[in-house]
Amino acid sequence: MLKSIHSPDVPVPATPYSQAVLAQGSRLLFISGQVPVDAAGQLVGAGDFRAQVHQVFRNLQANLEAAGASWRNVAKLTVFLTDIANFPVFSEVRQEYLQPAYPAATTVAISALVAPEWLVEIEAIAVLD
């Protein structure tokens, strides 16, 4: 069970995430950073940031489902972007997968990922009943 927490002493997020999430459950699922590759390990969306974000979210969803979880179980996302100018596109795609109560989130702009063609990586923490 996840509950979005909003203190009146911090601003309401302008994009779909929660400032804090209260999580109650008996198991935690830690999903390693997912990158824009398919099940065969092939890059999806070379040079296409939107396609890469969709693939990363599909990979996250596959891991959630393998553990018997869904997006409703996700308490925290950490997002790594190689170009912060892509944040608005990331935010649009994220809304296609997530719904309120949104998970807590951190987005970081970095100089590179392990493979130079990867433009985004996302890790997640989910709470399962």
QUIWOWO-V470943 format. One record per residue. N is the residue number from 1. RES is the residue in one small letter. PHI is phi in whole degrees, 0 to 359 (* if undefined). BURIAL is + if it has 24 or more other ideal C-beta (glycine too) atoms within 12 Angstrom, else -. Layout:
n=N res=RES phi=PHI burial=BURIAL
n=N res=RES phi=PHI burial=BURIAL
This chain:
n=1 res=m phi=* burial=-
n=2 res=l phi=243 burial=+
n=3 res=k phi=225 burial=-
n=4 res=s phi=287 burial=+
n=5 res=i phi=245 burial=-
n=6 res=h phi=229 burial=-
n=7 res=s phi=279 burial=-
n=8 res=p phi=291 burial=-
n=9 res=d phi=267 burial=-
n=10 res=v phi=231 burial=-
n=11 res=p phi=291 burial=-
n=12 res=v phi=288 burial=-
n=13 res=p phi=301 burial=+
n=14 res=a phi=276 burial=-
n=15 res=t phi=238 burial=-
n=16 res=p phi=285 burial=+
n=17 res=y phi=206 burial=+
n=18 res=s phi=253 burial=+
n=19 res=q phi=296 burial=+
n=20 res=a phi=208 burial=-
n=21 res=v phi=228 burial=+
n=22 res=l phi=269 burial=-
n=23 res=a phi=243 burial=+
n=24 res=q phi=228 burial=-
n=25 res=g phi=182 burial=-
n=26 res=s phi=252 burial=-
n=27 res=r phi=224 burial=-
n=28 res=l phi=245 burial=-
n=29 res=l phi=242 burial=+
n=30 res=f phi=254 burial=-
n=31 res=i phi=257 burial=+
n=32 res=s phi=301 burial=-
n=33 res=g phi=307 burial=+
n=34 res=q phi=261 burial=+
n=35 res=v phi=239 burial=+
n=36 res=p phi=279 burial=+
n=37 res=v phi=235 burial=+
n=38 res=d phi=273 burial=-
n=39 res=a phi=299 burial=-
n=40 res=a phi=271 burial=-
n=41 res=g phi=83 burial=-
n=42 res=q phi=267 burial=-
n=43 res=l phi=301 burial=-
n=44 res=v phi=248 burial=+
n=45 res=g phi=81 burial=+
n=46 res=a phi=306 burial=-
n=47 res=g phi=73 burial=-
n=48 res=d phi=248 burial=-
n=49 res=f phi=303 burial=+
n=50 res=r phi=301 burial=+
n=51 res=a phi=297 burial=+
n=52 res=q phi=294 burial=+
n=53 res=v phi=297 burial=+
n=54 res=h phi=301 burial=+
n=55 res=q phi=296 burial=+
n=56 res=v phi=298 burial=+
n=57 res=f phi=295 burial=+
n=58 res=r phi=296 burial=+
n=59 res=n phi=294 burial=+
n=60 res=l phi=300 burial=+
n=61 res=q phi=298 burial=+
n=62 res=a phi=299 burial=-
n=63 res=n phi=293 burial=+
n=64 res=l phi=301 burial=+
n=65 res=e phi=297 burial=-
n=66 res=a phi=297 burial=-
n=67 res=a phi=263 burial=+
n=68 res=g phi=77 burial=-
n=69 res=a phi=243 burial=+
n=70 res=s phi=219 burial=+
n=71 res=w phi=300 burial=+
n=72 res=r phi=296 burial=+
n=73 res=n phi=272 burial=+
n=74 res=v phi=283 burial=+
n=75 res=a phi=262 burial=+
n=76 res=k phi=210 burial=+
n=77 res=l phi=240 burial=+
n=78 res=t phi=239 burial=+
n=79 res=v phi=244 burial=+
n=80 res=f phi=241 burial=+
n=81 res=l phi=244 burial=+
n=82 res=t phi=277 burial=+
n=83 res=d phi=213 burial=-
n=84 res=i phi=297 burial=-
n=85 res=a phi=297 burial=-
n=86 res=n phi=278 burial=+
n=87 res=f phi=303 burial=+
n=88 res=p phi=301 burial=-
n=89 res=v phi=293 burial=+
n=90 res=f phi=305 burial=+
n=91 res=s phi=298 burial=+
n=92 res=e phi=299 burial=-
n=93 res=v phi=295 burial=+
n=94 res=r phi=306 burial=+
n=95 res=q phi=293 burial=-
n=96 res=e phi=286 burial=-
n=97 res=y phi=252 burial=+
n=98 res=l phi=258 burial=+
n=99 res=q phi=216 burial=-
n=100 res=p phi=301 burial=-
n=101 res=a phi=285 burial=+
n=102 res=y phi=288 burial=+
n=103 res=p phi=289 burial=+
n=104 res=a phi=295 burial=+
n=105 res=a phi=208 burial=+
n=106 res=t phi=229 burial=-
n=107 res=t phi=240 burial=+
n=108 res=v phi=232 burial=-
n=109 res=a phi=269 burial=-
n=110 res=i phi=233 burial=-
n=111 res=s phi=282 burial=-
n=112 res=a phi=193 burial=-
n=113 res=l phi=252 burial=+
n=114 res=v phi=305 burial=-
n=115 res=a phi=256 burial=-
n=116 res=p phi=298 burial=-
n=117 res=e phi=278 burial=-
n=118 res=w phi=283 burial=+
n=119 res=l phi=253 burial=+
n=120 res=v phi=207 burial=+
n=121 res=e phi=216 burial=+
n=122 res=i phi=224 burial=+
n=123 res=e phi=244 burial=+
n=124 res=a phi=218 burial=+
n=125 res=i phi=236 burial=+
n=126 res=a phi=239 burial=+
n=127 res=v phi=245 burial=+
n=128 res=l phi=249 burial=+
n=129 res=d phi=289 burial=-
